[in-house]
C-alpha cells in the first residue's frame, strides 16, 4: 500500500506503516458490523416485545413497536450501501496517494444528515493560508464528532480535489472534499493532466 513512508512539509521524515493503516481500515469495518448487529438486536427485541404485548393486552402499542422496528430496518438498509461504498473509497484513495503528516485540524461546524454527521473543517498546514475549508464525512452513518485530530493527522489526496484524513491513535477516518467545490474549480482545471487523471482514478470529489 502506498503511504508506508511519508514526510511532512517541514522536511522531517515520519512513518505510518501499512499495518497501522490497515488496522484503522479494519476498525472501520468492525464498527460497521457492530453497528448493524446492535441495530438488528434492538429491532428484534422491539418485535418480540410487540408480539408478547399483543398476546396479553389489547393495545396500539405493539403496532407502534413493530412500526418502529420496520422503519429502523428500512433506514439501516438504506445507509448500508453508503457505508460500504465509503469504506471502498478510503482504500481507493490510499492506493493512489501517499500519506502526509499535518499538524492537526480544526472542526469549524457540524451538521446531522441522513448519511451521518457532516463536518466543516480546516486541516492545519505548516505554511498558514494554504489549506481551504473542507467538508468531511465518516461515512458510517454515525453522528458523533471524530476524535484524535488535535495533535496531528495524516492525509492522502489532493486538497483541491479531496482525499482522506486519518487519526491513527483514535482510529478516526474521514473522507474530505473542498467545502466550496466551485470556488476551487480553476485550481483543479490548472492542475495538469497527471493530477487530474490521478484524482479521477482515486475517485476524489464525492464523499456521500
Secondary structure, DSSP 8 states (H G I E B T S, - for coil): -TTSEEE-TTS-EEE--HHHHHHHHHHHHHHHHHHHHHHHHHHHHHHHHHHHHHHH---SHHHHHHHHHHHHHHHHHHHHHHHHHHHHHHHHHHHHS--EEES-EEEEEEEEETTEEEEEEEE--SSTT---EEEEE-SSS--S---S-TT-EEEEEETTTEEEEEETTTTEEEEEEESSTGGGHHHHHTS-HHHHHHHHHTTTT---
